[in-house]
Each structure stands twice: as structure tokens, then as C-alpha cells.
Amino acid sequence: MNRAAALLWALGSSMVAAAYAAQPNYPSKPIRLVVAQSAGGNADFVARYYAQRLTEQLGQQIVIDNRAGGSGVVGTELVSHAPPDGYTLLMAPTSHAINPNFIARLPYDTRRDFTSVSLLGAGYNLLVVSQNNSARSVRDVIAAARAQPGQLRYASSGVASATQLTTELFRLMTGIEMLHVPYKGAPAALTAVIGGECDLSFGSMASALPLVRGNRLRALAITSRDRSPVLPEIPTVAEAGVPGYESSSWQALLGPAKMPADVVNRLYREIAQSAKNPEMVKRFNAEGMVPLGSTPRELDEHIARELEKWVKVTKAAGLNVH
């Protein structure tokens, strides 16, 4: 690039930056919220409840745009190229921090091409066994696995699924060996545990909780950092014998890189207010989830931790990048 071209590029960049530098009247038109998953999933559930609350609080319509495909890559790429004016936002699921370990050539940079706004919600998994299983605690499972290396069978909802990665994190942190048996979806995996085809599973609360309440499965622990208000009697994996363990299926609000600070601050303050709403808490808890309202910095730190954690897990599990 010659000097004249460089000056023109710099001038153009500064003009673009100035155009989005501050928006005191934000929002002045509807906001498009791209959900990188199909309708009906956890991310879609979170998006629609927050959209309803934020529409009321901001005075502008939040329009949901489901753009599923490529494990979230399709919708994520779309937002990475959008103007950083706060009118195109991304509902990013956990796969945002996992995809770099599976997809060698992502069409965006997971950290550099986005602005963190806030964590929105999280769901957790339950370590479950059948009612006929002799295990009554996490320590019992670990002891059984050590007594029979590679013999305990764990069911997942598919290769590289959240249930497999959650279990592989458990395996990595405990140093045990187990046999992975993938199924086509959570219902099939949990049915395998009920019927004795597999010994255990880390099922999502949404899938496993009805079976636990129906006495078809026994919950030994939850993967959250703190006990769940939905099942306060169930210990966390960390307190039940694996210190530091935590795994969640989270959803976060991101925007294109270089969003104005005043827009970001307005959004996360409104989100924090929504997350404390009693009706919101009740609705999320009914789905086995909790609403969250983090600062942008807290979300940045969270994504950094998740990227570091899952790269270790995927390598230990021998899952290949393609």
C-alpha cells in the first residue's frame, strides 16, 4: 500500500469510527438479534425472553433472526461483518468457545471480531445413573471407574456434543477412563442409562430433570459452580469430589467489533436489570436454567476461560479439527 492509499484508508477508518463513536439516543430503531441456533433450542428460549423484556425497557422492538448452521458459524459470521452500531447483535451459545477446536478455518476471529456485552443465561448438566445403579455419589462413580478402567460406559447425545465434552472434562479432571457410547440425541442417551445399556450420563437439566423427578433416574451431582435453586439438595460436582469442576451451556450477547462504549453499557445495564426480574428467574428456573447479567469485562474473561478449558478437553478426548 503506497502512502496516498494508506492515508485514504486511515481517513476512511477514522470516519467510520467517528460515525459509531457515540449514540446518545440509542436505540432509535428496532434491533436485530441474530440467534446462531434453530428455533426451539436453549439459545432461542433465552433470546425470546430477553427480547420481550428489552423491548419494554428500551422502547424499541428486538427482532429475533434465527440463523442456524455450521454449529453456530453461519449466524456468527453474519454478525461479525455487521456495522458496529448496536443494531445487529448476536446470541452466541457455548459452541462459540468450542468451535475453534473443531473448525480449522473459521471465517472470523472468535475474540478479535466481536464486542462482549453480557452473559445472558446458563443451563447445567446432571450426572445421572439408573435407580438400579449402586452409585450414590460422585466418589462412588470415580471409585468404580478406577476399579474397572475403561469399563464404565457413559452415554452422550452424540460425538462432540455438550454431554460428551462435559463428561470428558470430568474424566480429565479425575484421571479416570470410561467408554463413550454416543446416541442420536439426549432422549436416547438417557433411555440407555435407564435401561442399563450405559452406566451414567451428564444429561442437560431440561432433559434429565423430569426423569429424576419421576424416579426413573438418580441425580448424583450438578455441573454448576453453585447449587441450583431448582435442585438445592443436589451437590455440585466440585463439592462432591472434583474441586474446580464447572461446566455449563451458556448464552451470551455479542456485537461486531468496536461497538461504542455507551451502547454496550446501555445494553448490559438493561440486561442486568432483566436478569433480576422475579418472573424471568421463575421462567428460567422452570427450564433448569438461570438468567445472568454480567459486565462486558466479565464476559470477556468468561470466554477466555472457556476457550482455554475446551481446547484441553478436546485434545484429551482425541477429537479432531476439520
C-alpha positions in Angstrom: 0.0 0.0 0.0 1.5 3.4 -1.1 1.5 6.4 1.2 -1.5 8.1 -0.5 -3.6 4.9 -0.3 -2.6 4.4 3.3 -3.7 8.0 4.2 -7.0 7.4 2.4 -7.6 4.1 4.3 -6.8 5.8 7.6 -9.1 8.7 6.8 -11.9 6.3 5.9 -11.4 4.2 9.0 -11.5 7.3 11.2 -14.7 8.5 9.6 -16.3 5.1 10.2 -15.2 5.1 13.8 -16.5 8.6 14.3 -19.9 7.6 12.8 -20.3 5.0 15.5 -18.4 6.7 18.3 -21.4 7.8 20.4 -25.1 7.3 20.1 -26.8 9.2 22.9 -30.3 8.4 21.5 -29.7 4.7 21.2 -31.8 2.8 20.3 -33.8 4.9 17.8 -34.9 1.9 15.7 -35.6 -1.8 16.0 -32.6 -4.1 17.0 -31.9 -7.3 15.1 -30.9 -10.2 17.4 -29.3 -13.0 15.4 -29.6 -16.4 17.1 -27.0 -18.8 15.9 -29.2 -21.8 16.6 -32.5 -23.0 15.3 -35.9 -22.1 16.9 -36.8 -24.1 19.9 -33.3 -24.6 21.5 -32.0 -23.1 24.7 -30.4 -20.1 22.9 -33.8 -19.4 21.2 -35.6 -19.7 24.5 -33.1 -17.2 26.2 -33.3 -14.8 23.2 -37.1 -14.6 23.2 -37.5 -14.0 26.9 -34.8 -11.3 26.9 -36.2 -9.8 23.7 -39.6 -9.4 25.4 -38.1 -7.7 28.4 -35.6 -5.5 26.5 -38.3 -4.4 24.0 -40.2 -3.0 27.0 -37.2 -1.4 28.7 -35.5 0.1 25.6 -38.7 1.2 23.8 -37.7 -0.5 20.6 -38.6 -3.9 19.1 -36.0 -6.6 19.4 -36.4 -8.7 16.3 -35.3 -12.4 16.5 -33.5 -13.7 13.4 -32.7 -17.4 13.7 -29.6 -18.2 11.6 -28.7 -21.8 12.4 -26.0 -23.8 10.6 -22.4 -24.9 11.0 -22.6 -25.3 14.8 -23.4 -21.6 15.1 -20.9 -20.4 12.5 -23.5 -19.1 10.0 -25.1 -16.6 12.3 -21.9 -15.7 14.0 -20.2 -14.8 10.7 -23.1 -12.7 9.7 -22.8 -10.5 12.8 -19.0 -10.3 12.6 -19.5 -8.3 9.3 -22.4 -6.1 10.5 -21.9 -2.4 11.2 -20.9 -1.9 14.9 -23.8 0.4 15.7 -25.6 -1.8 18.1 -28.5 -2.6 15.8 -27.2 -6.1 14.9 -26.4 -8.3 17.8 -25.6 -12.0 18.3 -26.9 -14.5 20.7 -23.8 -16.7 21.0 -24.1 -20.2 22.6 -21.3 -22.2 24.2 -20.2 -23.5 20.8 -18.7 -20.0 20.2 -15.9 -21.1 22.5 -15.7 -24.7 21.3 -15.8 -24.2 17.5 -12.2 -23.1 17.3 -11.2 -26.5 18.5 -13.1 -28.3 15.7 -13.1 -25.9 12.8 -9.7 -25.1 11.4 -10.7 -22.2 9.3 -13.4 -20.2 11.0 -14.5 -17.2 8.8 -13.9 -14.9 11.8 -11.7 -14.5 14.9 -13.6 -15.6 18.0 -12.1 -12.8 20.2 -11.0 -10.0 17.9 -14.1 -9.7 15.7 -16.7 -9.2 18.4 -17.6 -6.9 21.3 -18.7 -8.5 24.5 -21.9 -7.2 26.0 -23.1 -9.6 28.7 -23.7 -13.2 29.7 -27.5 -13.8 29.5 -28.2 -17.3 30.8 -26.8 -20.7 31.6 -28.0 -24.2 31.8 -26.3 -27.1 33.5 -26.0 -30.8 33.4 -26.9 -33.5 35.9 -24.7 -36.5 36.5 -27.4 -39.3 36.5 -27.4 -43.1 36.9 -30.3 -45.5 36.9 -32.2 -46.3 40.0 -30.7 -49.8 39.9 -27.1 -48.5 40.0 -25.3 -48.9 43.3 -23.6 -45.5 43.0 -24.9 -42.9 45.4 -22.3 -40.2 45.0 -19.7 -38.8 42.6 -17.0 -40.5 44.7 -18.7 -43.8 44.1 -18.6 -43.3 40.3 -14.9 -42.4 40.5 -14.1 -45.4 42.6 -16.0 -47.7 40.3 -14.2 -46.3 37.2 -10.8 -46.7 38.9 -11.6 -50.3 39.9 -12.7 -51.1 36.3 -10.6 -48.9 33.9 -12.4 -48.3 30.6 -15.3 -50.5 31.6 -17.9 -47.9 32.7 -20.0 -46.8 29.8 -21.2 -43.2 29.6 -24.0 -42.2 27.2 -23.9 -38.9 25.3 -26.2 -37.2 22.8 -23.5 -37.5 20.1 -19.8 -37.1 19.3 -18.6 -33.6 20.3 -21.9 -32.9 21.9 -22.2 -30.9 25.2 -22.8 -34.1 27.1 -19.6 -35.7 25.7 -17.4 -32.7 26.4 -18.9 -32.3 29.9 -18.1 -35.9 30.6 -14.6 -35.7 29.1 -13.9 -32.7 31.4 -14.9 -34.8 34.3 -12.8 -37.7 33.1 -9.8 -35.4 32.5 -10.0 -33.8 36.0 -10.4 -37.1 37.8 -7.9 -39.2 35.7 -10.4 -42.0 35.1 -11.1 -43.9 31.9 -14.6 -44.6 30.7 -16.1 -45.9 27.4 -18.0 -43.3 25.4 -21.3 -44.5 23.8 -22.8 -41.8 21.6 -26.5 -41.8 20.8 -28.7 -39.7 18.5 -29.9 -37.1 21.0 -30.5 -36.7 24.7 -33.7 -38.8 25.0 -31.9 -41.9 23.5 -28.9 -41.4 25.7 -30.9 -41.1 28.9 -33.1 -44.1 27.9 -29.9 -46.1 27.6 -29.0 -45.2 31.2 -32.5 -46.1 32.5 -32.4 -49.4 30.7 -28.8 -50.3 31.9 -27.2 -50.1 28.5 -24.9 -47.4 29.9 -23.8 -46.7 33.4 -24.2 -42.9 33.5 -24.7 -39.7 31.6 -24.2 -36.0 32.1 -27.7 -35.1 30.8 -28.9 -31.5 30.4 -31.3 -30.4 33.2 -34.0 -29.8 30.7 -33.8 -33.4 29.6 -32.8 -35.2 32.8 -34.8 -33.3 35.4 -38.3 -34.8 34.5 -36.8 -38.3 34.7 -35.2 -37.6 38.1 -38.5 -36.2 39.4 -40.2 -39.3 38.0 -37.8 -41.5 39.9 -36.5 -43.1 36.7 -33.0 -41.7 37.2 -31.0 -40.7 40.2 -29.1 -37.4 40.2 -25.7 -37.5 41.9 -24.4 -34.0 41.1 -24.9 -30.9 39.1 -22.2 -29.3 36.9 -22.7 -25.7 38.1 -20.4 -23.7 40.3 -23.1 -23.3 43.0 -26.1 -25.4 43.8 -29.1 -24.9 41.7 -32.3 -23.3 43.2 -34.2 -25.9 41.2 -32.5 -28.8 43.0 -30.9 -27.4 46.1 -30.4 -30.8 47.6 -28.1 -32.0 44.8 -24.4 -31.2 45.4 -22.2 -29.7 42.7 -19.6 -32.0 41.1 -16.9 -29.7 42.6 -18.2 -30.1 46.2 -18.9 -33.8 45.7 -15.3 -34.7 45.0 -13.8 -32.8 42.0 -12.7 -29.4 43.2 -12.8 -26.7 40.5 -15.1 -28.6 38.2 -17.7 -26.5 36.3 -19.4 -26.9 33.0 -22.4 -25.0 31.6 -24.3 -24.4 28.4 -24.3 -20.6 28.3 -25.7 -17.9 26.1 -24.1 -14.5 25.6 -24.8 -11.3 23.9 -22.1 -10.1 21.5 -21.9 -7.4 18.8 -19.5 -6.7 16.0 -16.0 -5.4 17.0 -15.6 -1.8 18.0 -19.2 -1.1 19.2 -19.5 2.3 21.0 -18.9 2.1 24.8 -22.1 4.0 25.5 -24.2 1.5 23.5 -22.5 -1.5 25.2 -23.0 0.0 28.6 -26.7 0.7 28.0 -27.3 -2.8 26.8 -25.6 -4.6 29.7 -27.3 -2.4 32.3 -30.7 -3.2 30.9 -29.8 -6.9 30.7 -28.6 -6.9 34.4 -32.0 -5.4 35.3 -33.9 -8.0 33.3 -31.9 -10.9 34.9 -33.1 -9.9 38.4 -36.8 -9.8 37.4 -38.6 -12.4 39.5 -40.8 -13.6 36.6 -37.6 -14.0 34.5 -35.9 -16.0 37.2 -39.0 -18.2 37.6 -39.3 -18.9 33.9 -35.6 -19.7 33.5 -35.6 -22.0 36.6 -38.6 -23.9 35.1 -36.3 -24.8 32.2 -33.4 -25.8 34.5 -31.6 -22.6 33.7 -30.6 -19.3 35.5 -30.6 -15.8 34.0 -27.4 -13.9 34.2 -26.3 -10.3 33.7 -22.6 -9.9 33.6 -20.5 -6.9 32.7 -18.7 -6.8 29.3 -15.4 -7.4 31.1 -16.7 -10.4 32.9 -18.0 -11.9 29.6 -14.5 -11.3 28.1 -12.9 -13.2 30.9 -15.5 -15.9 30.8 -14.9 -16.5 27.0 -11.1 -16.6 27.6 -11.5 -19.3 30.3 -13.9 -21.3 28.2 -11.5 -21.2 25.2 -8.7 -22.4 27.3 -10.7 -25.1 29.0 -12.2 -26.7 25.9 -9.0 -26.8 23.9 -7.6 -29.0 26.7 -10.7 -31.2 26.8 -10.9 -31.7 23.0 -7.3 -32.7 22.8 -7.5 -35.1 25.7 -10.6 -36.7 24.1 -8.8 -37.0 20.8 -11.5 -35.0 18.9 -10.2 -33.9 15.6 -10.2 -30.5 14.0 -11.6 -30.5 10.4 
